[in-house]
Amino acid sequence: MGAAATSGPLHAEWLKLKGCLFDPITRLPTLPAVVDNVRVRLERGETLGLLYVDLSSDGRYEAIYGWQVYDHMLRLVAQRLQASRGDLYGLDDELAQVSIRAGEFVLFLGLDEPAKERLESIYQTVSEDLRRSLEVARELSGQPMPPLLTAAVAIDSVPTIRPERSIYQCLQEARMHCRAQSQKRQTGRLADLLRLLEKRNLVIRYQPILDLTDGHIHGFEALSA
């Protein structure tokens, strides 16, 4: 009976549900799988914070380097976040991806007082650890790493708002913080380029791209310094 149930329709449905709620790359649950646990903690009156990590802001990275390289980066981030469990944050805190194969991670933290300072401390420590890990991976692989964006938001439990909606509102707020970071970086890069152009301090060299079989020039690569 047990063996039949394991291979029957119910087991097939369970596998289908598991495939929707657990990411096969990082082996982390997705947000819908943990949101109920977070809701219960909010209803108990616990003070919680959301730590958000985003590797998805530059959609070109996977297109250039391939899904295998990008999946490796996702596994690396998941492993580093899990490595802090029980040390930097509690065993009952929830770590998840926003959705299947997404480059967005969320960590729901129980916070002791002073909650704001505690959240900021964990945020700084986790962000720095992830950046160091990605830098080591860059040095080992010789490939650029996807841009890392992080944010931390306190989850406010408002009696008139359903807790689940408060959770998703905090996620949206974290995304907005990261979007602002990305725009600031882009504006900074553009300003640097404009300064170089204004000072006429930009040297460009063109290098031919050759077909070694017949010496035919297929194009040119522009290098600047």
C-alpha positions in Angstrom: 0.0 0.0 0.0 2.7 2.4 1.0 4.8 1.6 -2.2 1.7 2.1 -4.4 1.0 5.5 -2.8 4.6 6.5 -3.3 4.4 5.9 -7.0 0.8 6.8 -7.5 -1.1 10.0 -8.5 -0.7 11.5 -5.0 3.0 11.2 -5.2 3.1 12.7 -8.7 1.1 15.7 -7.4 3.4 16.0 -4.5 6.5 16.1 -6.8 4.8 18.6 -9.0 4.0 20.8 -5.9 7.6 20.4 -4.7 8.9 21.5 -8.1 6.9 24.7 -7.8 8.0 25.5 -4.2 11.6 24.4 -4.0 14.4 25.6 -6.4 16.3 22.7 -7.8 19.5 24.8 -8.3 20.0 26.1 -4.8 17.7 23.6 -3.0 16.1 26.6 -1.2 12.3 27.0 -0.7 10.6 29.8 -2.6 8.8 32.7 -0.9 5.3 31.1 -1.1 6.6 28.1 0.9 7.8 30.2 3.8 5.5 33.1 3.9 3.0 31.4 6.3 5.8 30.7 8.8 6.7 34.4 8.7 3.1 35.4 9.1 2.8 33.3 12.3 5.8 35.0 13.8 4.4 38.4 13.0 1.1 37.5 14.6 3.0 36.4 17.7 4.3 39.9 18.0 7.9 39.1 17.0 10.1 41.9 15.5 11.3 40.8 12.0 13.4 42.2 9.3 13.8 41.4 5.7 17.3 41.1 4.1 17.1 41.1 0.3 19.8 40.0 -2.1 19.5 40.5 -5.9 21.7 39.1 -8.7 19.1 39.5 -11.4 19.4 43.2 -12.1 21.6 42.7 -15.1 19.8 40.3 -17.4 22.7 40.4 -19.8 25.0 38.4 -17.6 23.3 35.0 -18.2 22.9 35.8 -21.9 26.7 36.5 -22.2 28.2 33.8 -20.0 25.5 31.1 -20.1 23.1 29.7 -17.7 25.6 27.2 -16.2 27.8 30.1 -15.0 24.8 32.0 -13.7 23.5 29.0 -11.9 26.9 28.6 -10.2 26.7 32.1 -8.9 23.2 31.5 -7.5 24.4 28.3 -5.7 27.4 30.3 -4.3 25.2 33.0 -2.9 22.8 30.4 -1.4 25.7 28.5 0.2 27.1 31.7 1.7 23.7 32.7 3.1 23.2 29.2 4.5 26.7 29.2 6.1 25.6 32.0 8.4 22.7 30.1 9.8 23.0 29.4 13.5 25.8 32.0 13.8 24.8 35.3 12.3 21.1 34.5 12.3 18.8 32.0 14.0 18.0 28.4 13.0 14.3 29.3 12.8 14.8 32.3 10.5 13.6 31.8 6.9 15.9 31.8 3.9 14.2 31.5 0.5 14.3 32.5 -3.2 11.5 34.8 -4.4 10.6 32.2 -7.1 12.0 29.2 -8.9 15.4 29.9 -10.6 15.2 33.5 -9.7 18.2 35.6 -8.8 16.5 37.1 -5.8 16.9 35.9 -2.2 15.1 36.8 0.9 16.1 36.2 4.5 13.5 36.9 7.3 15.3 37.7 10.5 14.1 37.7 14.1 15.5 40.8 15.7 16.4 41.5 19.3 16.3 45.0 20.6 17.6 47.4 19.4 16.1 45.9 16.3 17.2 48.7 13.8 20.9 48.4 14.8 20.7 44.6 14.8 19.2 44.5 11.3 21.8 47.0 10.0 24.7 45.0 11.6 23.5 41.7 9.9 22.9 43.5 6.6 26.4 44.9 6.5 28.1 41.6 7.5 26.1 39.5 5.0 26.6 42.0 2.2 30.4 42.2 2.8 30.7 38.4 3.0 28.8 38.0 -0.3 30.9 40.6 -2.1 34.1 38.9 -0.9 32.9 35.5 -2.0 31.9 36.8 -5.5 35.3 38.5 -5.8 37.1 35.2 -5.0 34.9 33.5 -7.6 35.8 36.2 -10.1 39.6 35.8 -9.5 39.3 32.0 -9.8 37.2 32.0 -13.0 38.6 35.1 -14.6 35.0 36.1 -15.5 33.1 39.2 -14.4 30.6 38.6 -11.7 26.9 39.7 -11.9 26.2 42.9 -10.0 25.2 42.3 -6.4 22.5 44.5 -4.9 21.4 44.2 -1.3 18.8 45.9 1.0 17.4 45.6 4.5 13.9 46.5 5.5 12.1 46.2 8.8 8.8 44.4 8.6 6.1 46.5 10.3 3.1 44.5 11.5 0.1 46.8 11.0 -3.2 45.4 12.5 -5.3 46.7 9.6 -3.1 45.1 6.9 -3.0 41.4 6.4 0.5 40.1 7.4 1.1 38.4 4.0 0.6 41.7 2.3 2.9 43.5 4.7 5.6 40.9 3.8 5.2 41.5 0.0 5.1 45.2 0.5 8.4 45.0 2.3 9.8 42.9 -0.6 8.7 45.6 -3.0 10.3 48.3 -0.8 13.6 46.3 -0.8 13.4 46.0 -4.6 13.0 49.8 -4.9 16.0 50.4 -2.7 18.1 48.1 -5.0 16.7 49.8 -8.1 17.9 53.1 -6.7 21.4 51.6 -6.0 21.6 50.4 -9.6 20.5 53.8 -11.1 23.1 55.5 -8.9 25.8 53.2 -10.1 24.8 53.8 -13.7 24.7 57.5 -13.2 28.2 57.4 -11.6 29.6 55.4 -14.6 28.1 57.9 -17.1 29.5 60.8 -15.1 33.0 59.3 -15.2 32.8 58.7 -18.9 31.6 62.3 -19.5 34.6 63.6 -17.4 37.0 61.6 -19.6 35.5 62.9 -22.8 35.5 66.5 -21.6 39.2 66.2 -20.6 39.9 64.5 -23.9 41.8 62.0 -21.8 40.5 58.9 -23.6 42.8 57.0 -25.9 41.2 54.5 -28.3 43.0 51.8 -30.3 41.5 49.5 -32.9 42.6 45.9 -33.1 41.7 43.8 -36.1 39.8 40.5 -35.6 41.5 38.0 -38.0 40.5 34.6 -39.4 43.8 32.7 -38.9 43.0 30.3 -41.7 43.2 32.9 -44.5 44.2 36.2 -42.7 40.9 37.8 -43.6 39.8 40.7 -41.3 36.3 40.2 -40.1 36.1 43.3 -37.9 37.8 45.5 -35.3 37.8 45.5 -31.6 37.9 49.0 -29.9 40.1 49.2 -26.8 40.1 52.3 -24.6 42.4 53.5 -21.8 
